[in-house]
Each structure stands twice: as C-alpha cells, then as structure tokens.
Amino acid sequence: MSRITGCRASGDPHLQTILDFGRSPLADQLLDESELGQEDPIYPLELVFCERSALAQITENVPPDILYRGDYPYFTSVSEGLVRHFTAGAEQILAKRDLGPGSLVIEAASNDGYQLKVFRDRGIGVLGIDPATGPAKAAEDAGIETLCEFFSAEVAQRVADEGRHADVITGNNVLNLVQDLADFARAIDLLLKPDGLVCLEVPYFVDTIDKCAFDNVFHQNTTYWTATSLSRFFEAHGLHLNDVERISTFGGSLRVYFERTSAPSQAVKDLLEEERSRGVDTFDFYSAFAARVESIRSELVSMIEGLKADGKRIVAYGAAGGMATTLLSYLDLDRTKLDYAVDINPKKHGRYTSGSRLRIDPAERLVEDRPDYALLLAWNFADEIVEQQSEYLRAGGHFIVPVPEPRII
C-alpha cells in the first residue's frame, strides 16, 4: 500500500480532504467458510480534492494484485440491466463510426466480454484487455480474444508492435479504477488510430454529490470524475472531449467521447458551463458532502436498530461490490444487525462478505425465508430488483433503500 503525494492528474501536492471513512475492508473480496477466522485486510479510505485538476480522488493505492486477485467475482453479464445498457452503448458507437471486418475495437477492463460481443457479432475485430482471470476466461470461452493483463502502456506497446491499432477504444467504469492516469493516457495514445474514437463511461461525481451516494467511494475507485476534470486531464494528453451523454448507471454516470482533434458538441459546452456555474472546480462545492453523509448514516443506523429492537429480521441484498462494502463498513453493519446477504450471482453463493461476515445465499431465499426487510445495497438497480423480487414484496417483505435518502418500499 502507498499513499499519493500529489494529485493523480496534475501532480499538485495541495489536496483538501472531502471525507474520511477511516479504515475499510476491500470490495469484492469474498471469504470461504474456512477463512472466517482470518483477519480482513483493511486500508484507509480518504477522499480528497485537487483544485488544479478539479479531480476528486482517494489517497491510497492498494496493490492491484490484492484488489483483483484470481477469484475476483464481478461478472457484468450477470446483470441483465447492464447488458442492455452496454449493448445500447455499443449501438451508439456504431452510429458514430462506420466499422467493418477491417476495423478493431479494443476494450480496457473488458470483464467477461459483455460489450465486445456486440461488435464481434457484427463481424468487427475485437480485443479485450482485463486483469481478472475469471472474467477474462469467461470472455475467451465466449470467443472474445482477451489479454489477461492490466490495460497499460507496456501492454499497448506490445499490441501496437504487432501492427494492431484501434478504430475505437472503449472503457466502461474503468478510468475511475486507474491508479496511474498518465500511463492509461499513454496506452490510449499508442493504440488509437489518428482518426480513432475513445468512448469511456465513468461514474459522474456531481451525481454522487447530489444524491449523497457516499457508497460510490471505495478502494477500487481511485478517482471521481466530472466533465471539467475529464476535459482538463485528457486535453493535457492530446485528446479532446467532443461529446457527452448523461446516463443512469451506477447512480449517475457520463458517457464521454474523445478524439485527437477538437470539435466539442453543444452538449459538451452546456455541461462544462453548468459545472462552472455550480463551482464544480472549487472545494466549496464538496464541503457540505460530509455533513450530509453523516446525516444519512445516523438515520439508517437508527432505522435498522429500531427494526431490530422490534424483533424484525433484516438481510442485505447485493453483496461484496464496492458500494455494498463501503455502506456495510461505514454503518458498521454485521451479523449482529443483518442475518445474511443474498445475490443473484451464483459465484458468490456460499461465501461470506469481508468485514461484515455475512453469508451470501441465492436471491430466491428471500421468498423461501421471508425476512421482514432487505437492505438494498445495490440501490442503483432498485427498479430492476424490485421487479425481479415482486413475489417477495407480495409476500409481505420490504426493501430498505439507503440512498439518496433512507426509505422503505
């Protein structure tokens, strides 16, 4: 583990603390029953801001081989909603670029090939790059060529030396995970054709602030982006923000398009002006965030303790992801307050969450066991989950939605 000495984007050492979560376990680190007696690795989780780059970021670098070990359990294709979303994203790219058999689409952090399949099925060349062995193998098994490595300048140089350059480079929910931003930008520069397109999706930190979605802060998410910080960073590396869309994933995200020549759309101009008027590039914009987070924390803890005092049984829905880990840790929710967790991902079943030590069972247990309440850790998929679990609700169950304000449905 190492602590940054300056901004990840600008190098400026003057960083201001937005919120300190204390020490927290790592997301997506599941335990077998035989490991329950072991202590969890925990790391500081402090969110800071640099006014020079307008970038929010955490201060610690957890070694990637610890963050993304071989049994990394996140598979994008498990979520039908995400598959539909990223399929639509691929269609948007296809509308912007005339791609064919001679084209190449490269995806950074391609996971199980969930989006590259769309391009592959159109006869377009694809290459995924992802360090997690489980998802990378799943992609290979599905016929998606995948390098099981981090997207880096070193890997990009090897691919470029083979004469392979990308018409399109995509990366969904990956830029926010990058520890070395300059290396990421260098990798893009090495791989992108002169007239190529870069399409990235990143959680939108303005939405995070507005919704008080503090559980979006976790160790994998090293950086927290706005249109302003994206524009400033990539401009310094020869890429220009030319289009932007606001989308709903992960509690609010941006889909941004970069090219080597500058031709910003009206949507880019409007969003940059909106952010400027709100002061997104100043620390004052973020200063009230911590107080609002503490208010939500107090209300949720009080709600759950009150329900437990009334003899109600409470479980968690959606286990081990970053949002779940931060929420459980910051609220100090463990087996004394929650009976167990459920998740639709079968690769998590029978294992336990780090820190809170909740056993993870199939989502069907909600109907079979009928706990009184399920704390919706994956609150950003509330509509999808409520639809999927309508039988649980009809049987008298309730969901506790923690963000943007605690409520029961």
C-alpha positions as CSV (number, residue, x, y, z in Angstrom):
1,M,0.0,0.0,0.0
2,S,1.2,3.5,-0.8
3,R,-0.2,7.0,-0.2
4,I,-0.1,9.5,-3.0
5,T,2.0,12.6,-2.6
6,G,0.2,14.7,-5.2
7,C,-2.8,14.8,-7.4
8,R,-3.1,11.7,-9.7
9,A,-3.9,14.0,-12.7
10,S,-1.8,17.2,-12.1
11,G,0.8,16.2,-9.5
12,D,-0.2,19.2,-7.3
13,P,0.5,18.3,-3.7
14,H,-2.2,20.6,-2.3
15,L,-5.1,18.2,-1.7
16,Q,-8.1,19.0,0.5
17,T,-10.0,16.3,2.5
18,I,-13.6,15.9,1.5
19,L,-14.5,12.9,3.6
20,D,-12.5,10.4,5.7
21,F,-14.2,7.0,6.0
22,G,-11.5,5.6,8.3
23,R,-10.2,2.1,7.6
24,S,-12.3,-0.2,5.4
25,P,-12.1,-3.7,4.0
26,L,-11.7,-4.2,0.3
27,A,-14.7,-4.7,-2.0
28,D,-15.1,-8.0,-3.9
29,Q,-13.0,-9.9,-1.5
30,L,-15.2,-12.9,-0.6
31,L,-14.3,-15.5,2.0
32,D,-14.8,-19.2,2.2
33,E,-16.1,-20.6,5.4
34,S,-12.6,-21.9,6.3
35,E,-11.3,-18.3,6.1
36,L,-13.7,-16.8,8.6
37,G,-11.2,-16.9,11.4
38,Q,-8.7,-14.8,9.5
39,E,-8.5,-11.0,9.9
40,D,-9.6,-8.9,6.9
41,P,-7.0,-6.6,5.2
42,I,-8.3,-3.1,5.8
43,Y,-7.0,0.1,4.4
44,P,-7.5,3.8,4.9
45,L,-10.3,5.3,2.7
46,E,-9.9,9.1,2.5
47,L,-11.5,11.2,-0.3
48,V,-9.6,14.4,-1.3
49,F,-9.8,17.1,-3.9
50,C,-7.4,19.0,-6.2
51,E,-8.5,22.4,-7.4
52,R,-5.9,22.5,-10.1
53,S,-7.2,19.4,-11.9
54,A,-10.8,19.6,-10.4
55,L,-10.4,15.9,-9.6
56,A,-11.6,14.1,-6.5
57,Q,-9.6,11.0,-5.6
58,I,-8.6,8.7,-2.7
59,T,-5.2,8.9,-1.1
60,E,-4.2,5.2,-1.0
61,N,-3.0,2.8,-3.7
62,V,-3.8,-0.8,-2.8
63,P,-1.7,-3.2,-4.8
64,P,-3.6,-4.3,-7.9
65,D,-2.8,-8.0,-7.3
66,I,-4.7,-7.7,-4.0
67,L,-7.6,-5.7,-5.5
68,Y,-8.1,-8.0,-8.4
69,R,-7.0,-11.4,-7.3
70,G,-7.8,-14.5,-9.2
71,D,-11.2,-15.2,-7.7
72,Y,-12.5,-11.7,-8.5
73,P,-16.2,-12.3,-8.5
74,Y,-17.6,-9.4,-10.6
75,F,-19.2,-10.6,-13.9
76,T,-21.0,-7.8,-15.8
77,S,-23.2,-10.2,-17.8
78,V,-24.9,-11.3,-14.6
79,S,-26.9,-8.1,-14.7
80,E,-29.5,-8.0,-17.5
81,G,-29.9,-4.3,-17.0
82,L,-26.1,-3.7,-17.5
83,V,-26.0,-5.9,-20.6
84,R,-28.9,-4.0,-22.1
85,H,-27.2,-0.7,-21.2
86,F,-23.8,-1.5,-22.7
87,T,-25.4,-3.1,-25.8
88,A,-27.1,0.3,-26.3
89,G,-23.7,2.0,-25.8
90,A,-22.2,-0.2,-28.5
91,E,-25.0,0.8,-30.8
92,Q,-24.2,4.4,-30.1
93,I,-20.6,3.9,-31.1
94,L,-21.7,2.1,-34.3
95,A,-23.9,5.1,-35.2
96,K,-20.8,7.4,-34.9
97,R,-18.3,5.2,-36.7
98,D,-18.6,3.1,-39.9
99,L,-17.0,-0.1,-38.7
100,G,-16.5,-3.3,-40.5
101,P,-14.4,-6.5,-40.8
102,G,-11.2,-4.5,-41.2
103,S,-11.9,-2.4,-38.0
104,L,-10.7,-3.1,-34.5
105,V,-12.4,-2.3,-31.2
106,I,-10.3,-2.5,-28.1
107,E,-11.9,-2.5,-24.6
108,A,-10.0,-1.7,-21.5
109,A,-11.2,-3.8,-18.5
110,S,-13.4,-5.9,-20.8
111,N,-14.6,-8.2,-18.0
112,D,-16.4,-11.2,-19.5
113,G,-16.8,-9.7,-23.0
114,Y,-20.2,-8.3,-22.3
115,Q,-19.9,-5.4,-24.8
116,L,-17.3,-6.6,-27.3
117,K,-19.8,-9.4,-28.2
118,V,-22.0,-6.8,-29.9
119,F,-19.1,-5.7,-32.2
120,R,-17.9,-9.3,-32.7
121,D,-21.4,-10.3,-33.8
122,R,-21.3,-7.6,-36.5
123,G,-18.1,-9.1,-37.9
124,I,-15.9,-6.4,-36.4
125,G,-12.5,-7.3,-34.9
126,V,-12.3,-7.1,-31.1
127,L,-9.7,-7.3,-28.4
128,G,-10.4,-7.3,-24.7
129,I,-7.8,-6.4,-22.0
130,D,-8.6,-7.4,-18.4
131,P,-6.5,-8.5,-15.5
132,A,-9.1,-10.6,-13.7
133,T,-8.6,-14.3,-14.6
134,G,-12.2,-15.4,-14.0
135,P,-14.0,-12.9,-16.2
136,A,-11.1,-13.0,-18.8
137,K,-11.5,-16.7,-19.1
138,A,-15.3,-16.4,-19.5
139,A,-14.7,-13.9,-22.3
140,E,-12.3,-16.3,-24.1
141,D,-14.7,-19.2,-23.7
142,A,-17.3,-17.0,-25.4
143,G,-15.0,-16.4,-28.3
144,I,-13.7,-12.9,-27.3
145,E,-10.0,-12.6,-27.7
146,T,-8.8,-11.3,-24.3
147,L,-5.4,-10.4,-22.9
148,C,-5.4,-11.2,-19.2
149,E,-3.4,-8.2,-18.2
150,F,-3.9,-4.6,-17.0
151,F,-4.6,-2.0,-19.7
152,S,-1.2,-0.3,-19.6
153,A,1.3,1.4,-21.8
154,E,3.5,-1.7,-21.7
155,V,0.7,-3.9,-23.0
156,A,-0.4,-1.3,-25.5
157,Q,3.1,-1.1,-26.9
158,R,3.2,-4.9,-27.5
159,V,-0.2,-4.7,-29.3
160,A,0.9,-1.8,-31.4
161,D,4.2,-3.5,-32.3
162,E,2.0,-6.3,-33.8
163,G,0.6,-3.6,-36.1
164,R,-2.8,-3.6,-34.3
165,H,-4.3,-0.1,-33.8
166,A,-7.9,0.7,-32.8
167,D,-10.6,2.5,-34.6
168,V,-12.4,2.6,-31.3
169,I,-11.2,2.2,-27.7
170,T,-13.8,1.7,-25.1
171,G,-13.7,1.5,-21.3
172,N,-16.7,1.2,-19.0
173,N,-16.3,2.0,-15.4
174,V,-12.5,1.6,-15.7
175,L,-11.0,5.1,-15.7
176,N,-12.1,5.6,-12.2
177,L,-10.2,2.5,-11.2
178,V,-6.9,3.5,-12.7
179,Q,-4.0,4.3,-10.3
180,D,-1.6,5.7,-12.9
181,L,-3.6,8.0,-15.0
182,A,-0.6,9.1,-17.2
183,D,0.1,5.5,-18.1
184,F,-3.6,5.0,-19.1
185,A,-3.5,8.0,-21.4
186,R,-0.2,6.8,-22.9
187,A,-1.7,3.4,-23.6
188,I,-4.6,5.1,-25.5
189,D,-2.2,7.2,-27.5
190,L,-0.2,4.1,-28.5
191,L,-3.2,2.2,-29.7
192,L,-5.6,4.8,-31.2
193,K,-5.6,5.5,-34.9
194,P,-5.2,9.1,-35.9
195,D,-8.9,9.4,-36.6
196,G,-9.9,7.0,-33.8
197,L,-12.6,7.4,-31.2
198,V,-12.3,6.9,-27.5
199,C,-15.6,6.2,-25.6
200,L,-15.5,6.0,-21.8
201,E,-18.2,5.6,-19.2
202,V,-17.4,6.9,-15.7
203,P,-19.5,7.5,-12.6
204,Y,-20.4,11.2,-12.5
205,F,-19.2,12.7,-9.3
206,V,-21.7,15.6,-9.5
207,D,-24.5,13.0,-9.3
208,T,-22.7,11.2,-6.5
209,I,-22.6,14.5,-4.6
210,D,-26.2,15.5,-5.4
211,K,-27.5,12.1,-4.4
212,C,-25.2,11.8,-1.5
213,A,-24.2,8.4,-2.8
214,F,-21.2,8.1,-0.5
215,D,-21.1,4.3,-1.1
216,N,-19.6,5.0,-4.5
217,V,-16.3,5.7,-2.7
218,F,-14.3,2.5,-2.3
219,H,-10.7,1.4,-2.8
220,Q,-11.0,0.3,-6.4
221,N,-12.5,3.7,-7.3
222,T,-9.3,5.8,-7.1
223,T,-10.7,8.8,-9.0
224,Y,-14.1,10.6,-9.2
225,W,-14.7,12.5,-12.4
226,T,-16.7,15.4,-13.7
227,A,-16.8,16.8,-17.3
228,T,-14.4,19.5,-16.1
229,S,-11.8,17.2,-14.7
230,L,-12.1,14.8,-17.7
231,S,-11.6,17.7,-20.2
232,R,-8.6,19.1,-18.3
233,F,-6.9,15.7,-17.9
234,F,-7.3,14.4,-21.5
235,E,-6.6,17.8,-23.1
236,A,-3.2,17.7,-21.4
237,H,-2.7,14.3,-23.2
238,G,-3.8,15.4,-26.7
239,L,-7.4,14.1,-26.6
240,H,-10.4,16.4,-26.8
241,L,-13.8,16.0,-25.2
242,N,-16.1,16.2,-28.2
243,D,-19.4,14.7,-27.0
244,V,-21.0,13.7,-23.7
245,E,-24.2,11.9,-22.5
246,R,-25.6,11.7,-19.0
247,I,-26.7,8.2,-18.2
248,S,-28.2,6.4,-15.2
249,T,-25.8,3.6,-14.4
250,F,-24.0,3.4,-11.1
251,G,-26.2,6.1,-9.6
252,G,-25.4,8.5,-12.4
253,S,-22.6,8.4,-15.0
254,L,-21.2,10.1,-18.0
255,R,-20.5,8.6,-21.4
256,V,-17.8,10.7,-23.0
257,Y,-16.2,10.7,-26.4
258,F,-12.7,11.9,-27.1
259,E,-10.8,12.4,-30.4
260,R,-7.4,13.8,-31.4
261,T,-9.0,16.9,-32.9
262,S,-11.2,19.4,-31.1
263,A,-14.8,19.6,-32.1
264,P,-16.9,19.9,-28.9
265,S,-20.6,19.4,-29.3
266,Q,-23.2,21.7,-27.8
267,A,-23.8,19.1,-25.1
268,V,-20.1,19.4,-24.0
269,K,-20.3,23.2,-24.0
270,D,-23.5,23.2,-22.0
271,L,-22.3,20.7,-19.3
272,L,-19.0,22.4,-18.9
273,E,-20.8,25.7,-18.4
274,E,-23.3,24.1,-16.0
275,E,-20.4,22.8,-13.9
276,R,-18.6,26.1,-14.0
277,S,-21.7,27.9,-12.7
278,R,-22.0,25.4,-9.9
279,G,-18.4,25.8,-8.9
280,V,-17.5,22.1,-9.5
281,D,-13.9,23.1,-9.8
282,T,-13.8,24.6,-6.3
283,F,-13.6,22.8,-2.9
284,D,-16.6,24.7,-1.7
285,F,-18.9,22.6,-3.9
286,Y,-17.9,19.5,-1.9
287,S,-17.6,20.9,1.6
288,A,-21.1,20.1,2.7
289,F,-20.9,16.5,1.5
290,A,-19.5,15.0,4.7
291,A,-22.2,16.5,6.8
292,R,-25.0,15.1,4.6
293,V,-23.3,11.7,4.6
294,E,-23.2,11.6,8.4
295,S,-26.9,12.5,8.5
296,I,-27.8,9.6,6.2
297,R,-25.6,7.3,8.2
298,S,-27.3,8.3,11.5
299,E,-30.7,7.9,10.1
300,L,-30.0,4.4,8.6
301,V,-28.4,3.1,11.7
302,S,-31.3,4.4,13.8
303,M,-33.8,2.8,11.4
304,I,-32.1,-0.6,11.4
305,E,-31.6,-0.6,15.2
306,G,-35.2,0.3,15.7
307,L,-36.4,-2.5,13.5
308,K,-34.2,-5.0,15.2
309,A,-35.5,-3.8,18.6
310,D,-39.0,-4.6,17.3
311,G,-37.9,-8.1,16.5
312,K,-37.7,-7.7,12.7
313,R,-35.4,-9.8,10.6
314,I,-33.2,-7.9,8.2
315,V,-31.0,-9.2,5.4
316,A,-28.8,-7.5,2.8
317,Y,-29.5,-7.6,-1.0
318,G,-26.4,-7.3,-3.3
319,A,-23.2,-8.5,-1.7
320,A,-19.4,-7.7,-1.9
321,G,-19.4,-5.0,-4.5
322,G,-17.8,-1.6,-3.8
323,M,-21.0,0.1,-2.8
324,A,-22.0,-2.7,-0.6
325,T,-18.7,-2.9,1.2
326,T,-18.5,0.8,1.9
327,L,-22.1,1.0,3.1
328,L,-21.7,-2.0,5.4
329,S,-18.4,-0.9,6.8
330,Y,-19.2,2.8,7.3
331,L,-22.5,1.9,9.0
332,D,-20.8,-0.9,11.0
333,L,-23.4,-3.4,9.9
334,D,-22.5,-7.1,10.6
335,R,-24.2,-10.3,11.7
336,T,-25.5,-8.7,14.8
337,K,-27.7,-6.4,12.7
338,L,-28.2,-8.4,9.4
339,D,-28.9,-12.1,9.3
340,Y,-27.3,-12.8,5.9
341,A,-27.0,-11.5,2.3
342,V,-28.5,-12.6,-1.0
343,D,-27.2,-12.0,-4.5
344,I,-28.1,-13.2,-8.0
345,N,-24.5,-14.1,-8.9
346,P,-24.1,-17.8,-8.3
347,K,-20.3,-17.4,-8.0
348,K,-20.9,-15.6,-4.7
349,H,-23.2,-18.2,-3.1
350,G,-22.0,-20.0,0.0
351,R,-19.2,-17.5,0.6
352,Y,-19.0,-14.6,3.0
353,T,-18.6,-10.8,2.8
354,S,-15.4,-9.3,4.1
355,G,-15.6,-7.3,7.3
356,S,-19.3,-7.9,7.9
357,R,-19.0,-11.7,7.6
358,L,-22.5,-12.1,6.0
359,R,-23.2,-15.5,4.3
360,I,-24.3,-15.0,0.7
361,D,-27.2,-17.0,-0.5
362,P,-29.3,-17.1,-3.7
363,A,-31.8,-14.3,-4.1
364,E,-34.6,-17.0,-4.1
365,R,-34.0,-17.3,-0.3
366,L,-36.0,-14.0,0.1
367,V,-39.2,-15.8,-0.9
368,E,-38.3,-19.1,0.9
369,D,-37.3,-17.5,4.2
370,R,-39.3,-14.3,4.1
371,P,-37.2,-11.9,6.2
372,D,-39.1,-8.8,7.1
373,Y,-36.7,-6.3,5.4
374,A,-33.9,-6.4,2.9
375,L,-31.4,-3.6,2.9
376,L,-30.9,-2.8,-0.8
377,L,-27.1,-2.4,-1.1
378,A,-27.4,-2.3,-4.9
379,W,-29.8,0.6,-4.6
380,N,-28.8,1.9,-8.0
381,F,-30.6,-1.1,-9.5
382,A,-33.7,-0.6,-7.3
383,D,-36.2,-0.7,-10.2
384,E,-34.8,-3.9,-11.7
385,I,-34.5,-5.6,-8.3
386,V,-38.0,-4.7,-7.2
387,E,-39.4,-6.1,-10.5
388,Q,-37.4,-9.3,-10.1
389,Q,-38.4,-9.7,-6.4
390,S,-42.1,-8.9,-6.8
391,E,-43.0,-12.2,-5.2
392,Y,-41.1,-11.3,-2.0
393,L,-42.9,-8.0,-1.8
394,R,-46.3,-9.6,-2.4
395,A,-45.5,-12.0,0.5
396,G,-45.1,-9.0,2.8
397,G,-41.4,-8.3,2.5
398,H,-39.9,-4.8,2.3
399,F,-36.8,-3.2,0.9
400,I,-34.8,-0.5,2.7
401,V,-33.4,1.9,0.1
402,P,-30.4,3.7,1.7
403,V,-29.6,6.4,-0.8
404,P,-30.2,9.3,-1.7
405,E,-32.4,9.3,1.5
406,P,-33.4,6.3,3.6
407,R,-36.8,5.0,2.7
408,I,-38.8,1.7,2.8
409,I,-40.7,0.2,-0.1
